[in-house]
Amino acid sequence: MVTLEFGLMTVDRGRVREMMGEVMTSQGRTLPADDTADLRAIGFRSLDFSELALRVEDELGDELNFDAPGLRRIATVGDVLDFIEQLQTA
């Protein structure tokens, strides 16, 4: 779901998770229900993150600005969801 928050469009966490699942499904993988799942263990790579970010940007109609050092802290499904959430409010 896309919501309006303080005059800004945001994609809620559930929708980002859904899009993350779509990215994984397109690669023949399944997104686990557990947000603590390790990205390496489930095969979610940097290219998958880039595809997810593009999907979120398409839905927002705006760019997400992030840098490589920020991505290095991401290790779990929940980290991805938190990171995308933070990018939208930055």
PDB file of N, CA, C and O in Angstrom:
ATOM      1  N   MET A   1       0.831  -1.161   0.000  1.00  0.00           N
ATOM      2  CA  MET A   1       0.000   0.000   0.000  1.00  0.00           C
ATOM      3  C   MET A   1       0.889   1.241   0.000  1.00  0.00           C
ATOM      4  O   MET A   1       1.890   1.298   0.713  1.00  0.00           O
ATOM      5  N   VAL A   2       0.517   2.225  -0.798  1.00  0.00           N
ATOM      6  CA  VAL A   2       1.202   3.510  -0.822  1.00  0.00           C
ATOM      7  C   VAL A   2       0.375   4.457   0.030  1.00  0.00           C
ATOM      8  O   VAL A   2      -0.834   4.575  -0.167  1.00  0.00           O
ATOM      9  N   THR A   3       1.022   5.136   0.981  1.00  0.00           N
ATOM     10  CA  THR A   3       0.321   6.063   1.851  1.00  0.00           C
ATOM     11  C   THR A   3       0.940   7.441   1.752  1.00  0.00           C
ATOM     12  O   THR A   3       2.074   7.600   1.300  1.00  0.00           O
ATOM     13  N   LEU A   4       0.187   8.423   2.176  1.00  0.00           N
ATOM     14  CA  LEU A   4       0.661   9.795   2.218  1.00  0.00           C
ATOM     15  C   LEU A   4       1.023  10.098   3.664  1.00  0.00           C
ATOM     16  O   LEU A   4       0.166  10.029   4.545  1.00  0.00           O
ATOM     17  N   GLU A   5       2.281  10.432   3.919  1.00  0.00           N
ATOM     18  CA  GLU A   5       2.743  10.684   5.274  1.00  0.00           C
ATOM     19  C   GLU A   5       3.413  12.046   5.306  1.00  0.00           C
ATOM     20  O   GLU A   5       4.451  12.241   4.675  1.00  0.00           O
ATOM     21  N   PHE A   6       2.825  13.000   6.040  1.00  0.00           N
ATOM     22  CA  PHE A   6       3.364  14.354   6.137  1.00  0.00           C
ATOM     23  C   PHE A   6       3.621  14.946   4.759  1.00  0.00           C
ATOM     24  O   PHE A   6       4.636  15.607   4.540  1.00  0.00           O
ATOM     25  N   GLY A   7       2.695  14.704   3.827  1.00  0.00           N
ATOM     26  CA  GLY A   7       2.824  15.249   2.492  1.00  0.00           C
ATOM     27  C   GLY A   7       3.743  14.450   1.579  1.00  0.00           C
ATOM     28  O   GLY A   7       3.931  14.821   0.421  1.00  0.00           O
ATOM     29  N   LEU A   8       4.320  13.357   2.081  1.00  0.00           N
ATOM     30  CA  LEU A   8       5.222  12.533   1.284  1.00  0.00           C
ATOM     31  C   LEU A   8       4.604  11.170   1.053  1.00  0.00           C
ATOM     32  O   LEU A   8       3.933  10.624   1.930  1.00  0.00           O
ATOM     33  N   MET A   9       4.831  10.624  -0.125  1.00  0.00           N
ATOM     34  CA  MET A   9       4.354   9.279  -0.427  1.00  0.00           C
ATOM     35  C   MET A   9       5.307   8.268   0.195  1.00  0.00           C
ATOM     36  O   MET A   9       6.524   8.453   0.152  1.00  0.00           O
ATOM     37  N   THR A  10       4.768   7.210   0.766  1.00  0.00           N
ATOM     38  CA  THR A  10       5.592   6.120   1.282  1.00  0.00           C
ATOM     39  C   THR A  10       4.953   4.791   0.901  1.00  0.00           C
ATOM     40  O   THR A  10       3.740   4.696   0.712  1.00  0.00           O
ATOM     41  N   VAL A  11       5.784   3.782   0.795  1.00  0.00           N
ATOM     42  CA  VAL A  11       5.306   2.422   0.566  1.00  0.00           C
ATOM     43  C   VAL A  11       5.449   1.706   1.899  1.00  0.00           C
ATOM     44  O   VAL A  11       6.543   1.639   2.459  1.00  0.00           O
ATOM     45  N   ASP A  12       4.341   1.170   2.408  1.00  0.00           N
ATOM     46  CA  ASP A  12       4.409   0.580   3.742  1.00  0.00           C
ATOM     47  C   ASP A  12       5.218  -0.716   3.758  1.00  0.00           C
ATOM     48  O   ASP A  12       5.453  -1.340   2.723  1.00  0.00           O
ATOM     49  N   ARG A  13       5.630  -1.093   4.945  1.00  0.00           N
ATOM     50  CA  ARG A  13       6.508  -2.242   5.166  1.00  0.00           C
ATOM     51  C   ARG A  13       5.939  -3.527   4.564  1.00  0.00           C
ATOM     52  O   ARG A  13       6.671  -4.313   3.961  1.00  0.00           O
ATOM     53  N   GLY A  14       4.645  -3.734   4.727  1.00  0.00           N
ATOM     54  CA  GLY A  14       4.014  -4.938   4.185  1.00  0.00           C
ATOM     55  C   GLY A  14       4.116  -5.000   2.669  1.00  0.00           C
ATOM     56  O   GLY A  14       4.350  -6.066   2.098  1.00  0.00           O
ATOM     57  N   ARG A  15       3.941  -3.860   2.022  1.00  0.00           N
ATOM     58  CA  ARG A  15       4.043  -3.819   0.555  1.00  0.00           C
ATOM     59  C   ARG A  15       5.481  -4.034   0.104  1.00  0.00           C
ATOM     60  O   ARG A  15       5.722  -4.716  -0.892  1.00  0.00           O
ATOM     61  N   VAL A  16       6.450  -3.450   0.838  1.00  0.00           N
ATOM     62  CA  VAL A  16       7.853  -3.669   0.496  1.00  0.00           C
ATOM     63  C   VAL A  16       8.186  -5.146   0.635  1.00  0.00           C
ATOM     64  O   VAL A  16       8.899  -5.701  -0.202  1.00  0.00           O
ATOM     65  N   ARG A  17       7.679  -5.790   1.683  1.00  0.00           N
ATOM     66  CA  ARG A  17       7.908  -7.226   1.889  1.00  0.00           C
ATOM     67  C   ARG A  17       7.304  -8.016   0.729  1.00  0.00           C
ATOM     68  O   ARG A  17       7.910  -8.962   0.225  1.00  0.00           O
ATOM     69  N   GLU A  18       6.115  -7.620   0.320  1.00  0.00           N
ATOM     70  CA  GLU A  18       5.449  -8.281  -0.810  1.00  0.00           C
ATOM     71  C   GLU A  18       6.301  -8.144  -2.078  1.00  0.00           C
ATOM     72  O   GLU A  18       6.480  -9.115  -2.813  1.00  0.00           O
ATOM     73  N   MET A  19       6.819  -6.956  -2.330  1.00  0.00           N
ATOM     74  CA  MET A  19       7.664  -6.740  -3.509  1.00  0.00           C
ATOM     75  C   MET A  19       8.960  -7.547  -3.402  1.00  0.00           C
ATOM     76  O   MET A  19       9.452  -8.074  -4.400  1.00  0.00           O
ATOM     77  N   MET A  20       9.504  -7.640  -2.201  1.00  0.00           N
ATOM     78  CA  MET A  20      10.710  -8.446  -1.988  1.00  0.00           C
ATOM     79  C   MET A  20      10.425  -9.905  -2.346  1.00  0.00           C
ATOM     80  O   MET A  20      11.253 -10.569  -2.969  1.00  0.00           O
ATOM     81  N   GLY A  21       9.259 -10.396  -1.953  1.00  0.00           N
ATOM     82  CA  GLY A  21       8.839 -11.750  -2.308  1.00  0.00           C
ATOM     83  C   GLY A  21       8.704 -11.924  -3.808  1.00  0.00           C
ATOM     84  O   GLY A  21       9.058 -12.972  -4.349  1.00  0.00           O
ATOM     85  N   GLU A  22       8.191 -10.895  -4.490  1.00  0.00           N
ATOM     86  CA  GLU A  22       8.054 -10.956  -5.945  1.00  0.00           C
ATOM     87  C   GLU A  22       9.419 -11.047  -6.628  1.00  0.00           C
ATOM     88  O   GLU A  22       9.596 -11.792  -7.592  1.00  0.00           O
ATOM     89  N   VAL A  23      10.387 -10.273  -6.109  1.00  0.00           N
ATOM     90  CA  VAL A  23      11.745 -10.322  -6.658  1.00  0.00           C
ATOM     91  C   VAL A  23      12.309 -11.728  -6.508  1.00  0.00           C
ATOM     92  O   VAL A  23      12.893 -12.273  -7.444  1.00  0.00           O
ATOM     93  N   MET A  24      12.132 -12.312  -5.331  1.00  0.00           N
ATOM     94  CA  MET A  24      12.668 -13.655  -5.088  1.00  0.00           C
ATOM     95  C   MET A  24      11.951 -14.697  -5.933  1.00  0.00           C
ATOM     96  O   MET A  24      12.583 -15.606  -6.470  1.00  0.00           O
ATOM     97  N   THR A  25      10.642 -14.570  -6.052  1.00  0.00           N
ATOM     98  CA  THR A  25       9.865 -15.520  -6.850  1.00  0.00           C
ATOM     99  C   THR A  25      10.308 -15.485  -8.312  1.00  0.00           C
ATOM    100  O   THR A  25      10.368 -16.521  -8.974  1.00  0.00           O
ATOM    101  N   SER A  26      10.618 -14.287  -8.810  1.00  0.00           N
ATOM    102  CA  SER A  26      11.061 -14.184 -10.203  1.00  0.00           C
ATOM    103  C   SER A  26      12.404 -14.877 -10.420  1.00  0.00           C
ATOM    104  O   SER A  26      12.778 -15.169 -11.556  1.00  0.00           O
ATOM    105  N   GLN A  27      13.126 -15.137  -9.336  1.00  0.00           N
ATOM    106  CA  GLN A  27      14.413 -15.842  -9.393  1.00  0.00           C
ATOM    107  C   GLN A  27      14.270 -17.319  -8.989  1.00  0.00           C
ATOM    108  O   GLN A  27      15.264 -18.032  -8.854  1.00  0.00           O
ATOM    109  N   GLY A  28      13.025 -17.762  -8.800  1.00  0.00           N
ATOM    110  CA  GLY A  28      12.784 -19.159  -8.444  1.00  0.00           C
ATOM    111  C   GLY A  28      13.024 -19.463  -6.977  1.00  0.00           C
ATOM    112  O   GLY A  28      13.233 -20.617  -6.600  1.00  0.00           O
ATOM    113  N   ARG A  29      12.994 -18.416  -6.141  1.00  0.00           N
ATOM    114  CA  ARG A  29      13.202 -18.609  -4.702  1.00  0.00           C
ATOM    115  C   ARG A  29      11.974 -18.133  -3.949  1.00  0.00           C
ATOM    116  O   ARG A  29      11.097 -17.485  -4.520  1.00  0.00           O
ATOM    117  N   THR A  30      11.915 -18.457  -2.670  1.00  0.00           N
ATOM    118  CA  THR A  30      10.780 -18.079  -1.836  1.00  0.00           C
ATOM    119  C   THR A  30      11.260 -17.234  -0.666  1.00  0.00           C
ATOM    120  O   THR A  30      12.262 -17.559  -0.028  1.00  0.00           O
ATOM    121  N   LEU A  31      10.548 -16.152  -0.387  1.00  0.00           N
ATOM    122  CA  LEU A  31      10.864 -15.311   0.760  1.00  0.00           C
ATOM    123  C   LEU A  31      10.299 -15.951   2.018  1.00  0.00           C
ATOM    124  O   LEU A  31       9.093 -16.188   2.092  1.00  0.00           O
ATOM    125  N   PRO A  32      11.147 -16.240   3.019  1.00  0.00           N
ATOM    126  CA  PRO A  32      10.640 -16.827   4.258  1.00  0.00           C
ATOM    127  C   PRO A  32       9.778 -15.830   5.036  1.00  0.00           C
ATOM    128  O   PRO A  32       9.923 -14.619   4.871  1.00  0.00           O
ATOM    129  N   ALA A  33       8.904 -16.330   5.865  1.00  0.00           N
ATOM    130  CA  ALA A  33       8.030 -15.481   6.679  1.00  0.00           C
ATOM    131  C   ALA A  33       8.791 -14.791   7.807  1.00  0.00           C
ATOM    132  O   ALA A  33       8.333 -13.785   8.348  1.00  0.00           O
ATOM    133  N   ASP A  34       9.932 -15.326   8.152  1.00  0.00           N
ATOM    134  CA  ASP A  34      10.723 -14.834   9.288  1.00  0.00           C
ATOM    135  C   ASP A  34      11.611 -13.665   8.870  1.00  0.00           C
ATOM    136  O   ASP A  34      12.458 -13.809   7.988  1.00  0.00           O
ATOM    137  N   ASP A  35      11.417 -12.507   9.506  1.00  0.00           N
ATOM    138  CA  ASP A  35      12.230 -11.326   9.196  1.00  0.00           C
ATOM    139  C   ASP A  35      13.682 -11.473   9.634  1.00  0.00           C
ATOM    140  O   ASP A  35      14.527 -10.674   9.230  1.00  0.00           O
ATOM    141  N   THR A  36      13.988 -12.479  10.451  1.00  0.00           N
ATOM    142  CA  THR A  36      15.378 -12.680  10.889  1.00  0.00           C
ATOM    143  C   THR A  36      16.156 -13.580   9.928  1.00  0.00           C
ATOM    144  O   THR A  36      17.327 -13.877  10.164  1.00  0.00           O
ATOM    145  N   ALA A  37      15.505 -14.013   8.847  1.00  0.00           N
ATOM    146  CA  ALA A  37      16.176 -14.879   7.873  1.00  0.00           C
ATOM    147  C   ALA A  37      17.384 -14.160   7.276  1.00  0.00           C
ATOM    148  O   ALA A  37      17.291 -12.999   6.879  1.00  0.00           O
ATOM    149  N   ASP A  38      18.514 -14.859   7.218  1.00  0.00           N
ATOM    150  CA  ASP A  38      19.757 -14.323   6.678  1.00  0.00           C
ATOM    151  C   ASP A  38      19.674 -14.232   5.158  1.00  0.00           C
ATOM    152  O   ASP A  38      19.278 -15.187   4.490  1.00  0.00           O
ATOM    153  N   LEU A  39      20.053 -13.076   4.620  1.00  0.00           N
ATOM    154  CA  LEU A  39      19.957 -12.857   3.174  1.00  0.00           C
ATOM    155  C   LEU A  39      20.833 -13.810   2.376  1.00  0.00           C
ATOM    156  O   LEU A  39      20.426 -14.288   1.317  1.00  0.00           O
ATOM    157  N   ARG A  40      22.023 -14.087   2.872  1.00  0.00           N
ATOM    158  CA  ARG A  40      22.903 -15.022   2.155  1.00  0.00           C
ATOM    159  C   ARG A  40      22.295 -16.418   2.114  1.00  0.00           C
ATOM    160  O   ARG A  40      22.376 -17.111   1.100  1.00  0.00           O
ATOM    161  N   ALA A  41      21.691 -16.819   3.215  1.00  0.00           N
ATOM    162  CA  ALA A  41      21.101 -18.158   3.291  1.00  0.00           C
ATOM    163  C   ALA A  41      19.924 -18.321   2.326  1.00  0.00           C
ATOM    164  O   ALA A  41      19.692 -19.410   1.802  1.00  0.00           O
ATOM    165  N   ILE A  42      19.184 -17.236   2.093  1.00  0.00           N
ATOM    166  CA  ILE A  42      18.024 -17.335   1.196  1.00  0.00           C
ATOM    167  C   ILE A  42      18.359 -16.912  -0.236  1.00  0.00           C
ATOM    168  O   ILE A  42      17.501 -16.962  -1.117  1.00  0.00           O
ATOM    169  N   GLY A  43      19.609 -16.494  -0.468  1.00  0.00           N
ATOM    170  CA  GLY A  43      20.045 -16.160  -1.812  1.00  0.00           C
ATOM    171  C   GLY A  43      19.629 -14.779  -2.291  1.00  0.00           C
ATOM    172  O   GLY A  43      19.547 -14.551  -3.498  1.00  0.00           O
ATOM    173  N   PHE A  44      19.364 -13.856  -1.380  1.00  0.00           N
ATOM    174  CA  PHE A  44      19.003 -12.484  -1.748  1.00  0.00           C
ATOM    175  C   PHE A  44      20.280 -11.682  -1.873  1.00  0.00           C
ATOM    176  O   PHE A  44      20.944 -11.408  -0.874  1.00  0.00           O
ATOM    177  N   ARG A  45      20.630 -11.303  -3.093  1.00  0.00           N
ATOM    178  CA  ARG A  45      21.908 -10.649  -3.399  1.00  0.00           C
ATOM    179  C   ARG A  45      21.720  -9.152  -3.660  1.00  0.00           C
ATOM    180  O   ARG A  45      20.598  -8.645  -3.673  1.00  0.00           O
ATOM    181  N   SER A  46      22.830  -8.466  -3.865  1.00  0.00           N
ATOM    182  CA  SER A  46      22.784  -7.019  -4.095  1.00  0.00           C
ATOM    183  C   SER A  46      21.974  -6.669  -5.344  1.00  0.00           C
ATOM    184  O   SER A  46      21.292  -5.645  -5.372  1.00  0.00           O
ATOM    185  N   LEU A  47      22.045  -7.501  -6.359  1.00  0.00           N
ATOM    186  CA  LEU A  47      21.248  -7.259  -7.560  1.00  0.00           C
ATOM    187  C   LEU A  47      19.752  -7.348  -7.244  1.00  0.00           C
ATOM    188  O   LEU A  47      18.950  -6.584  -7.782  1.00  0.00           O
ATOM    189  N   ASP A  48      19.387  -8.285  -6.367  1.00  0.00           N
ATOM    190  CA  ASP A  48      17.988  -8.396  -5.932  1.00  0.00           C
ATOM    191  C   ASP A  48      17.567  -7.143  -5.171  1.00  0.00           C
ATOM    192  O   ASP A  48      16.451  -6.651  -5.341  1.00  0.00           O
ATOM    193  N   PHE A  49      18.474  -6.626  -4.324  1.00  0.00           N
ATOM    194  CA  PHE A  49      18.169  -5.401  -3.590  1.00  0.00           C
ATOM    195  C   PHE A  49      17.944  -4.250  -4.572  1.00  0.00           C
ATOM    196  O   PHE A  49      17.023  -3.452  -4.398  1.00  0.00           O
ATOM    197  N   SER A  50      18.777  -4.167  -5.591  1.00  0.00           N
ATOM    198  CA  SER A  50      18.634  -3.111  -6.595  1.00  0.00           C
ATOM    199  C   SER A  50      17.282  -3.205  -7.298  1.00  0.00           C
ATOM    200  O   SER A  50      16.621  -2.191  -7.522  1.00  0.00           O
ATOM    201  N   GLU A  51      16.878  -4.416  -7.642  1.00  0.00           N
ATOM    202  CA  GLU A  51      15.573  -4.608  -8.283  1.00  0.00           C
ATOM    203  C   GLU A  51      14.447  -4.195  -7.341  1.00  0.00           C
ATOM    204  O   GLU A  51      13.485  -3.555  -7.764  1.00  0.00           O
ATOM    205  N   LEU A  52      14.564  -4.560  -6.070  1.00  0.00           N
ATOM    206  CA  LEU A  52      13.559  -4.176  -5.080  1.00  0.00           C
ATOM    207  C   LEU A  52      13.497  -2.654  -4.968  1.00  0.00           C
ATOM    208  O   LEU A  52      12.410  -2.077  -4.968  1.00  0.00           O
ATOM    209  N   ALA A  53      14.647  -2.008  -4.874  1.00  0.00           N
ATOM    210  CA  ALA A  53      14.683  -0.544  -4.764  1.00  0.00           C
ATOM    211  C   ALA A  53      14.016   0.102  -5.974  1.00  0.00           C
ATOM    212  O   ALA A  53      13.279   1.077  -5.822  1.00  0.00           O
ATOM    213  N   LEU A  54      14.261  -0.422  -7.169  1.00  0.00           N
ATOM    214  CA  LEU A  54      13.622   0.118  -8.373  1.00  0.00           C
ATOM    215  C   LEU A  54      12.108  -0.037  -8.331  1.00  0.00           C
ATOM    216  O   LEU A  54      11.372   0.858  -8.747  1.00  0.00           O
ATOM    217  N   ARG A  55      11.652  -1.167  -7.833  1.00  0.00           N
ATOM    218  CA  ARG A  55      10.207  -1.385  -7.717  1.00  0.00           C
ATOM    219  C   ARG A  55       9.581  -0.394  -6.737  1.00  0.00           C
ATOM    220  O   ARG A  55       8.504   0.146  -6.990  1.00  0.00           O
ATOM    221  N   VAL A  56      10.266  -0.161  -5.618  1.00  0.00           N
ATOM    222  CA  VAL A  56       9.768   0.800  -4.624  1.00  0.00           C
ATOM    223  C   VAL A  56       9.757   2.200  -5.241  1.00  0.00           C
ATOM    224  O   VAL A  56       8.792   2.947  -5.076  1.00  0.00           O
ATOM    225  N   GLU A  57      10.827   2.551  -5.951  1.00  0.00           N
ATOM    226  CA  GLU A  57      10.888   3.858  -6.606  1.00  0.00           C
ATOM    227  C   GLU A  57       9.754   4.026  -7.612  1.00  0.00           C
ATOM    228  O   GLU A  57       9.143   5.092  -7.689  1.00  0.00           O
ATOM    229  N   ASP A  58       9.473   2.983  -8.379  1.00  0.00           N
ATOM    230  CA  ASP A  58       8.379   3.038  -9.353  1.00  0.00           C
ATOM    231  C   ASP A  58       7.048   3.305  -8.655  1.00  0.00           C
ATOM    232  O   ASP A  58       6.233   4.094  -9.132  1.00  0.00           O
ATOM    233  N   GLU A  59       6.841   2.646  -7.531  1.00  0.00           N
ATOM    234  CA  GLU A  59       5.585   2.810  -6.808  1.00  0.00           C
ATOM    235  C   GLU A  59       5.498   4.189  -6.155  1.00  0.00           C
ATOM    236  O   GLU A  59       4.424   4.786  -6.085  1.00  0.00           O
ATOM    237  N   LEU A  60       6.640   4.688  -5.679  1.00  0.00           N
ATOM    238  CA  LEU A  60       6.676   6.014  -5.053  1.00  0.00           C
ATOM    239  C   LEU A  60       6.611   7.138  -6.074  1.00  0.00           C
ATOM    240  O   LEU A  60       6.084   8.218  -5.803  1.00  0.00           O
ATOM    241  N   GLY A  61       7.159   6.861  -7.258  1.00  0.00           N
ATOM    242  CA  GLY A  61       7.299   7.920  -8.241  1.00  0.00           C
ATOM    243  C   GLY A  61       8.430   8.866  -7.878  1.00  0.00           C
ATOM    244  O   GLY A  61       8.435  10.027  -8.287  1.00  0.00           O
ATOM    245  N   ASP A  62       9.395   8.363  -7.104  1.00  0.00           N
ATOM    246  CA  ASP A  62      10.529   9.169  -6.648  1.00  0.00           C
ATOM    247  C   ASP A  62      11.727   8.249  -6.416  1.00  0.00           C
ATOM    248  O   ASP A  62      11.575   7.037  -6.265  1.00  0.00           O
ATOM    249  N   GLU A  63      12.919   8.846  -6.390  1.00  0.00           N
ATOM    250  CA  GLU A  63      14.138   8.067  -6.163  1.00  0.00           C
ATOM    251  C   GLU A  63      14.404   7.835  -4.688  1.00  0.00           C
ATOM    252  O   GLU A  63      14.089   8.676  -3.847  1.00  0.00           O
ATOM    253  N   LEU A  64      14.992   6.676  -4.383  1.00  0.00           N
ATOM    254  CA  LEU A  64      15.533   6.404  -3.057  1.00  0.00           C
ATOM    255  C   LEU A  64      17.028   6.679  -3.142  1.00  0.00           C
ATOM    256  O   LEU A  64      17.706   6.143  -4.019  1.00  0.00           O
ATOM    257  N   ASN A  65      17.537   7.488  -2.261  1.00  0.00           N
ATOM    258  CA  ASN A  65      18.961   7.813  -2.277  1.00  0.00           C
ATOM    259  C   ASN A  65      19.672   7.039  -1.183  1.00  0.00           C
ATOM    260  O   ASN A  65      19.405   7.226   0.004  1.00  0.00           O
ATOM    261  N   PHE A  66      20.583   6.166  -1.599  1.00  0.00           N
ATOM    262  CA  PHE A  66      21.340   5.379  -0.623  1.00  0.00           C
ATOM    263  C   PHE A  66      22.748   5.168  -1.134  1.00  0.00           C
ATOM    264  O   PHE A  66      23.024   5.320  -2.324  1.00  0.00           O
ATOM    265  N   ASP A  67      23.642   4.814  -0.212  1.00  0.00           N
ATOM    266  CA  ASP A  67      25.038   4.596  -0.580  1.00  0.00           C
ATOM    267  C   ASP A  67      25.476   3.188  -0.195  1.00  0.00           C
ATOM    268  O   ASP A  67      24.829   2.511   0.605  1.00  0.00           O
ATOM    269  N   ALA A  68      26.573   2.773  -0.774  1.00  0.00           N
ATOM    270  CA  ALA A  68      27.079   1.415  -0.544  1.00  0.00           C
ATOM    271  C   ALA A  68      27.379   1.125   0.929  1.00  0.00           C
ATOM    272  O   ALA A  68      27.063   0.028   1.389  1.00  0.00           O
ATOM    273  N   PRO A  69      27.973   2.052   1.696  1.00  0.00           N
ATOM    274  CA  PRO A  69      28.235   1.739   3.107  1.00  0.00           C
ATOM    275  C   PRO A  69      26.965   1.389   3.884  1.00  0.00           C
ATOM    276  O   PRO A  69      26.997   0.536   4.770  1.00  0.00           O
ATOM    277  N   GLY A  70      25.861   2.035   3.561  1.00  0.00           N
ATOM    278  CA  GLY A  70      24.599   1.721   4.226  1.00  0.00           C
ATOM    279  C   GLY A  70      24.135   0.304   3.938  1.00  0.00           C
ATOM    280  O   GLY A  70      23.535  -0.349   4.792  1.00  0.00           O
ATOM    281  N   LEU A  71      24.414  -0.169   2.729  1.00  0.00           N
ATOM    282  CA  LEU A  71      24.009  -1.521   2.340  1.00  0.00           C
ATOM    283  C   LEU A  71      24.799  -2.592   3.076  1.00  0.00           C
ATOM    284  O   LEU A  71      24.303  -3.702   3.271  1.00  0.00           O
ATOM    285  N   ARG A  72      26.001  -2.280   3.480  1.00  0.00           N
ATOM    286  CA  ARG A  72      26.851  -3.278   4.143  1.00  0.00           C
ATOM    287  C   ARG A  72      26.302  -3.727   5.488  1.00  0.00           C
ATOM    288  O   ARG A  72      26.653  -4.802   5.973  1.00  0.00           O
ATOM    289  N   ARG A  73      25.447  -2.915   6.093  1.00  0.00           N
ATOM    290  CA  ARG A  73      24.862  -3.264   7.395  1.00  0.00           C
ATOM    291  C   ARG A  73      23.677  -4.229   7.260  1.00  0.00           C
ATOM    292  O   ARG A  73      23.192  -4.765   8.257  1.00  0.00           O
ATOM    293  N   ILE A  74      23.226  -4.442   6.051  1.00  0.00           N
ATOM    294  CA  ILE A  74      22.031  -5.255   5.824  1.00  0.00           C
ATOM    295  C   ILE A  74      22.399  -6.730   5.781  1.00  0.00           C
ATOM    296  O   ILE A  74      23.206  -7.154   4.954  1.00  0.00           O
ATOM    297  N   ALA A  75      21.795  -7.519   6.687  1.00  0.00           N
ATOM    298  CA  ALA A  75      22.103  -8.952   6.750  1.00  0.00           C
ATOM    299  C   ALA A  75      20.859  -9.832   6.763  1.00  0.00           C
ATOM    300  O   ALA A  75      20.938 -11.018   6.441  1.00  0.00           O
ATOM    301  N   THR A  76      19.709  -9.267   7.132  1.00  0.00           N
ATOM    302  CA  THR A  76      18.485 -10.065   7.251  1.00  0.00           C
ATOM    303  C   THR A  76      17.349  -9.431   6.446  1.00  0.00           C
ATOM    304  O   THR A  76      17.453  -8.299   5.974  1.00  0.00           O
ATOM    305  N   VAL A  77      16.273 -10.185   6.305  1.00  0.00           N
ATOM    306  CA  VAL A  77      15.070  -9.674   5.642  1.00  0.00           C
ATOM    307  C   VAL A  77      14.595  -8.409   6.359  1.00  0.00           C
ATOM    308  O   VAL A  77      14.276  -7.410   5.715  1.00  0.00           O
ATOM    309  N   GLY A  78      14.548  -8.454   7.685  1.00  0.00           N
ATOM    310  CA  GLY A  78      14.115  -7.300   8.469  1.00  0.00           C
ATOM    311  C   GLY A  78      15.000  -6.086   8.251  1.00  0.00           C
ATOM    312  O   GLY A  78      14.512  -4.956   8.232  1.00  0.00           O
ATOM    313  N   ASP A  79      16.303  -6.312   8.087  1.00  0.00           N
ATOM    314  CA  ASP A  79      17.226  -5.205   7.806  1.00  0.00           C
ATOM    315  C   ASP A  79      16.864  -4.515   6.493  1.00  0.00           C
ATOM    316  O   ASP A  79      16.899  -3.288   6.402  1.00  0.00           O
ATOM    317  N   VAL A  80      16.518  -5.300   5.482  1.00  0.00           N
ATOM    318  CA  VAL A  80      16.123  -4.725   4.191  1.00  0.00           C
ATOM    319  C   VAL A  80      14.872  -3.869   4.388  1.00  0.00           C
ATOM    320  O   VAL A  80      14.812  -2.732   3.918  1.00  0.00           O
ATOM    321  N   LEU A  81      13.881  -4.414   5.078  1.00  0.00           N
ATOM    322  CA  LEU A  81      12.632  -3.691   5.291  1.00  0.00           C
ATOM    323  C   LEU A  81      12.872  -2.407   6.083  1.00  0.00           C
ATOM    324  O   LEU A  81      12.311  -1.361   5.757  1.00  0.00           O
ATOM    325  N   ASP A  82      13.703  -2.484   7.122  1.00  0.00           N
ATOM    326  CA  ASP A  82      14.039  -1.299   7.922  1.00  0.00           C
ATOM    327  C   ASP A  82      14.750  -0.257   7.071  1.00  0.00           C
ATOM    328  O   ASP A  82      14.441   0.933   7.146  1.00  0.00           O
ATOM    329  N   PHE A  83      15.709  -0.710   6.258  1.00  0.00           N
ATOM    330  CA  PHE A  83      16.509   0.195   5.436  1.00  0.00           C
ATOM    331  C   PHE A  83      15.629   0.945   4.436  1.00  0.00           C
ATOM    332  O   PHE A  83      15.754   2.160   4.286  1.00  0.00           O
ATOM    333  N   ILE A  84      14.746   0.227   3.759  1.00  0.00           N
ATOM    334  CA  ILE A  84      13.842   0.863   2.790  1.00  0.00           C
ATOM    335  C   ILE A  84      12.925   1.844   3.515  1.00  0.00           C
ATOM    336  O   ILE A  84      12.652   2.934   3.011  1.00  0.00           O
ATOM    337  N   GLU A  85      12.455   1.459   4.685  1.00  0.00           N
ATOM    338  CA  GLU A  85      11.596   2.339   5.478  1.00  0.00           C
ATOM    339  C   GLU A  85      12.339   3.623   5.853  1.00  0.00           C
ATOM    340  O   GLU A  85      11.783   4.717   5.749  1.00  0.00           O
ATOM    341  N   GLN A  86      13.574   3.494   6.282  1.00  0.00           N
ATOM    342  CA  GLN A  86      14.385   4.657   6.665  1.00  0.00           C
ATOM    343  C   GLN A  86      14.662   5.548   5.459  1.00  0.00           C
ATOM    344  O   GLN A  86      14.636   6.773   5.581  1.00  0.00           O
ATOM    345  N   LEU A  87      14.923   4.960   4.309  1.00  0.00           N
ATOM    346  CA  LEU A  87      15.194   5.744   3.102  1.00  0.00           C
ATOM    347  C   LEU A  87      14.005   6.623   2.728  1.00  0.00           C
ATOM    348  O   LEU A  87      14.171   7.737   2.232  1.00  0.00           O
ATOM    349  N   GLN A  88      12.827   6.115   2.971  1.00  0.00           N
ATOM    350  CA  GLN A  88      11.627   6.858   2.600  1.00  0.00           C
ATOM    351  C   GLN A  88      11.372   8.051   3.519  1.00  0.00           C
ATOM    352  O   GLN A  88      10.700   9.006   3.130  1.00  0.00           O
ATOM    353  N   THR A  89      11.903   7.995   4.729  1.00  0.00           N
ATOM    354  CA  THR A  89      11.658   9.078   5.669  1.00  0.00           C
ATOM    355  C   THR A  89      12.857  10.020   5.789  1.00  0.00           C
ATOM    356  O   THR A  89      12.819  10.998   6.536  1.00  0.00           O
ATOM    357  N   ALA A  90      13.933   9.709   5.036  1.00  0.00           N
ATOM    358  CA  ALA A  90      15.136  10.551   5.113  1.00  0.00           C
ATOM    359  C   ALA A  90      14.973  11.836   4.328  1.00  0.00           C
ATOM    360  O   ALA A  90      15.891  12.656   4.289  1.00  0.00           O
TER     361      ALA A  90
END
